[in-house]
Amino acid sequence: MELLRVSSRTDARKLCRAVYRVLRKNSGQAALQAIGAGAVNQAVKGVAVARGLAAPEGADLKAVPGLMKVEMNWIEKMAVQLHVFWR
C-alpha cells in the first residue's frame, strides 16, 4: 500500500487525483498520513473529492482513520492515517 504524506499546504484537488491514481494502480488501496489539524483537513477534503472522481465508475470509497506514532527530528509525534479502499 502506497503512503501519501499530506501537509496543511497540500492542494486538495491535486491530492484527490493522486489518491485516485494510487487506488487504480494498487488494487484499490491507499494510505494518507497527516500531522496537525490543517493537514488532516486537507486529507479529508482530498478523499471527499476523490470519491466524486470514483462515482462515475460506479465505485465508492471507504476511509478508515487511525493513529500512529511517527518520529520527526528525534521527536515522537502522533499522525492521523487514513486508509482508503474501493468499495
C-alpha positions, 0 to 999 in steps of 0.5 A: 500500500502506497503512503501519501504524506499530506501537509496543511499546504497540500492542494486538495484537488491535486491530492484527490487525483493522486489518491485516485491514481494510487487506488487504480494502480494498487488494487484499490488501496491507499494510505494518507498520513497527516500531522496537525489539524490543517493537514488532516483537513486537507486529507479529508477534503482530498478523499471527499473529492476523490470519491466524486472522481470514483462515482462515475465508475460506479465505485465508492470509497471507504476511509478508515482513520487511525493513529500512529506514532511517527518520529520527526527530528528525534521527536515522537509525534502522533499522525492521523492515517487514513486508509482508503479502499474501493468499495 
